[in-house]
Amino acid sequence: MKAILFSLLTISFLLPTKSISQTYKVDPTHTAVLMKVQRFGVVNVIGRFGDVTGTITLDSENSDALDMDMRVGVESYSANNQGGEDSAKSRAFMDSMNFPEITFKLSNAKEDDGTYTITGDLTLHGVTKEVEFTAEVTGPKMDLPTRKQSIAISGMLVINRLDFGVGPEMTLPDGTEVISNRTEIMMEILGIAE
C-alpha cells in the first residue's frame, strides 16, 4: 500500500501543473495615464487623465500570458490650463461628447529579459488601430495597504494624432507645428488582485 501511495505521489509531481492566472483591477488612485504634445515647437504640454479603469491578467508560470483591457475617460483630461483642457476635449480635437472613451485591448505580449513588447488595439476618437509599445512589468508583489497581490506596468506609446482623426494639422508659415502631430501616451498603472 505504501509503495502504491509513494508511486502516485511521485507521478503527481511529474505531471505538468496548471499555471496560475491572476486578474488585477486597475487602482485609479495610483495610476497615471499622461498625454504629451509639443506646443509651438517650444514647450511640451502634459495632460493627465484622471478616470482610468480596467483589468490586467498575468499568468505567473507563463510570462507571455499577459492581458490588458483598459478604459480612459476623455472628459477627465486635465492639464492645469482650463483653456487648453477645453480645447483638447472639444470637437476640434478629442471630442469627448461624441467619443467619451479611449480604450486599449491587448492582443499579444512577448517578454524578453523583463521587458514586454505589447501589441493591441487602441481606440481613440472612434478610430481603432493596432499599436505596439514596450513596457516594464513589476510584480506580482504584496500591496501592504490592501494585503493583496499587486502588479505594475510602466510604458510609453507614441502615435500620430492625425492617424486617429484628432484635430487638424496646424503649422506656422515657417513649418513649425502649432500642436505636434507626435503624441506620447505614458502609462504608470497599478493593478490590485481581485
DOSEMAR-81148 format. One record per residue (C-alpha): residue number from 0; chain; x, y, z. Coordinates in steps of 0.02 Angstrom, whole numbers, always signed. Each point is the difference from the previous one (the first is absolute). Example, Ala and Ser with C-alpha at 12.3 -4.5 7.8 and 13.67 -1.06 7.14 Angstrom:
% residues 2
[site 0, A, [+615, -225, +390]],
[site 1, A, [+69, +172, -33]],
//
This chain:
% residues 194
[site 0, A, [+0, +0, +0]],
[site 1, A, [+142, +119, +45]],
[site 2, A, [+84, -38, -166]],
[site 3, A, [-160, +42, -96]],
[site 4, A, [-23, +163, +96]],
[site 5, A, [+182, +47, -29]],
[site 6, A, [-18, -37, -186]],
[site 7, A, [-156, +107, -14]],
[site 8, A, [+84, +144, +89]],
[site 9, A, [+153, -13, -112]],
[site 10, A, [-107, -2, -157]],
[site 11, A, [-100, +151, +60]],
[site 12, A, [+161, +100, +20]],
[site 13, A, [+58, -47, -175]],
[site 14, A, [-163, +45, -86]],
[site 15, A, [-10, +176, -73]],
[site 16, A, [-86, +119, +119]],
[site 17, A, [-131, +124, -50]],
[site 18, A, [+69, +176, -5]],
[site 19, A, [-76, +130, +113]],
[site 20, A, [-79, +152, -82]],
[site 21, A, [-45, +151, +106]],
[site 22, A, [-108, +148, -48]],
[site 23, A, [+40, +172, +69]],
[site 24, A, [-118, +148, +5]],
[site 25, A, [+76, +169, -45]],
[site 26, A, [+19, +110, +155]],
[site 27, A, [-45, +174, -66]],
[site 28, A, [+74, +88, +152]],
[site 29, A, [+174, -68, -40]],
[site 30, A, [-13, +0, -190]],
[site 31, A, [+51, +137, -120]],
[site 32, A, [-35, +11, -186]],
[site 33, A, [+84, +155, -71]],
[site 34, A, [-5, +76, -174]],
[site 35, A, [+140, +111, -64]],
[site 36, A, [+1, +113, -153]],
[site 37, A, [+113, +144, -47]],
[site 38, A, [-72, +176, -12]],
[site 39, A, [+70, +124, -128]],
[site 40, A, [+159, -104, -13]],
[site 41, A, [+57, +64, +170]],
[site 42, A, [-81, -79, +152]],
[site 43, A, [-71, -171, +35]],
[site 44, A, [-177, +3, +67]],
[site 45, A, [-38, -148, +112]],
[site 46, A, [-178, -44, +47]],
[site 47, A, [-64, -135, +116]],
[site 48, A, [-156, -107, -12]],
[site 49, A, [-76, -25, +172]],
[site 50, A, [-130, -130, -49]],
[site 51, A, [+92, -163, -37]],
[site 52, A, [-76, -173, +23]],
[site 53, A, [+37, -174, -60]],
[site 54, A, [+76, -168, +37]],
[site 55, A, [+168, -85, -21]],
[site 56, A, [+22, -188, +0]],
[site 57, A, [+167, -85, +22]],
[site 58, A, [+44, -184, +3]],
[site 59, A, [+138, -24, +128]],
[site 60, A, [+64, -155, -92]],
[site 61, A, [-2, +75, -176]],
[site 62, A, [+70, +175, -14]],
[site 63, A, [-71, +21, -177]],
[site 64, A, [-177, -30, +64]],
[site 65, A, [-34, +183, +41]],
[site 66, A, [-167, +81, -37]],
[site 67, A, [-60, +180, +18]],
[site 68, A, [-169, +80, -26]],
[site 69, A, [+2, +187, +37]],
[site 70, A, [-124, +145, -9]],
[site 71, A, [+41, +185, +18]],
[site 72, A, [-134, +135, +21]],
[site 73, A, [+40, +143, -120]],
[site 74, A, [-98, +127, +103]],
[site 75, A, [+119, -30, +145]],
[site 76, A, [+146, +80, -95]],
[site 77, A, [+88, +133, +102]],
[site 78, A, [+152, +106, -46]],
[site 79, A, [-1, +141, +129]],
[site 80, A, [-65, +117, -135]],
[site 81, A, [-188, +16, -18]],
[site 82, A, [+8, +70, -177]],
[site 83, A, [+117, -137, -58]],
[site 84, A, [-104, -135, +84]],
[site 85, A, [-160, +64, -79]],
[site 86, A, [+85, +6, -170]],
[site 87, A, [+70, -177, +15]],
[site 88, A, [-172, -69, +47]],
[site 89, A, [-94, +102, -131]],
[site 90, A, [-66, -60, -168]],
[site 91, A, [+157, +71, -80]],
[site 92, A, [+109, -131, +84]],
[site 93, A, [-51, -149, +111]],
[site 94, A, [-186, +42, -4]],
[site 95, A, [-47, -70, +171]],
[site 96, A, [-186, +24, -33]],
[site 97, A, [-4, -119, -148]],
[site 98, A, [+149, -110, +48]],
[site 99, A, [+0, -7, +191]],
[site 100, A, [+124, -144, +16]],
[site 101, A, [+174, -50, -55]],
[site 102, A, [+20, -189, +9]],
[site 103, A, [+142, -123, -17]],
[site 104, A, [-17, -188, -18]],
[site 105, A, [+159, -103, +0]],
[site 106, A, [+14, -133, -136]],
[site 107, A, [+178, -62, +24]],
[site 108, A, [+142, +16, +125]],
[site 109, A, [+177, -63, -12]],
[site 110, A, [+120, +8, +147]],
[site 111, A, [+188, +13, -24]],
[site 112, A, [+113, +22, +151]],
[site 113, A, [-132, +94, +101]],
[site 114, A, [-60, +114, -140]],
[site 115, A, [-164, -33, -87]],
[site 116, A, [-42, +41, -179]],
[site 117, A, [-187, +31, +5]],
[site 118, A, [-114, +1, -152]],
[site 119, A, [-184, +44, +4]],
[site 120, A, [-145, +103, -65]],
[site 121, A, [-6, +183, +51]],
[site 122, A, [-165, +89, -30]],
[site 123, A, [+9, +189, +5]],
[site 124, A, [-125, +124, -74]],
[site 125, A, [-101, -147, -67]],
[site 126, A, [+148, -68, -101]],
[site 127, A, [+78, -169, +44]],
[site 128, A, [+178, -40, -50]],
[site 129, A, [+124, -133, +49]],
[site 130, A, [+144, +73, +99]],
[site 131, A, [+159, -67, +78]],
[site 132, A, [+104, +61, +147]],
[site 133, A, [+121, -63, +131]],
[site 134, A, [-37, -7, +185]],
[site 135, A, [+78, -56, +163]],
[site 136, A, [-104, -114, +110]],
[site 137, A, [+35, -6, +187]],
[site 138, A, [-74, -131, +113]],
[site 139, A, [-101, -83, +55]],
[site 140, A, [+45, +66, +171]],
[site 141, A, [-96, +27, +160]],
[site 142, A, [-91, +167, +11]],
[site 143, A, [+13, +37, +185]],
[site 144, A, [-152, +115, +21]],
[site 145, A, [-120, -125, -81]],
[site 146, A, [+95, -158, +48]],
[site 147, A, [-28, -63, -177]],
[site 148, A, [+117, -40, -142]],
[site 149, A, [+36, +145, -118]],
[site 150, A, [+80, +26, -170]],
[site 151, A, [+65, +157, -85]],
[site 152, A, [+21, +41, -184]],
[site 153, A, [+107, +145, -58]],
[site 154, A, [+6, +43, -184]],
[site 155, A, [-12, +131, -136]],
[site 156, A, [-91, -4, -166]],
[site 157, A, [+35, +123, -141]],
[site 158, A, [-136, +36, -128]],
[site 159, A, [-37, +127, -134]],
[site 160, A, [-162, +84, +55]],
[site 161, A, [-49, +28, -182]],
[site 162, A, [-8, -190, -25]],
[site 163, A, [-146, +2, +122]],
[site 164, A, [-85, +154, -72]],
[site 165, A, [+43, +106, +152]],
[site 166, A, [+5, +181, -56]],
[site 167, A, [+65, +76, -159]],
[site 168, A, [+183, +17, -46]],
[site 169, A, [+48, +176, +52]],
[site 170, A, [+165, +82, -51]],
[site 171, A, [+70, +176, +3]],
[site 172, A, [+68, +77, -161]],
[site 173, A, [+176, -57, +48]],
[site 174, A, [-62, -180, +13]],
[site 175, A, [-6, -7, +191]],
[site 176, A, [-142, -108, +62]],
[site 177, A, [-122, +98, +109]],
[site 178, A, [-45, -163, +87]],
[site 179, A, [+115, -146, -41]],
[site 180, A, [-71, -146, -94]],
[site 181, A, [+113, -113, +103]],
[site 182, A, [-91, -46, +159]],
[site 183, A, [+76, -97, +143]],
[site 184, A, [-113, -99, +116]],
[site 185, A, [+88, -48, +161]],
[site 186, A, [-70, -131, +118]],
[site 187, A, [+37, -38, +182]],
[site 188, A, [-130, -130, +46]],
[site 189, A, [-27, -89, +165]],
[site 190, A, [-113, -152, +7]],
[site 191, A, [-62, -80, +161]],
[site 192, A, [-51, -184, +3]],
[site 193, A, [-188, -26, -6]],
//
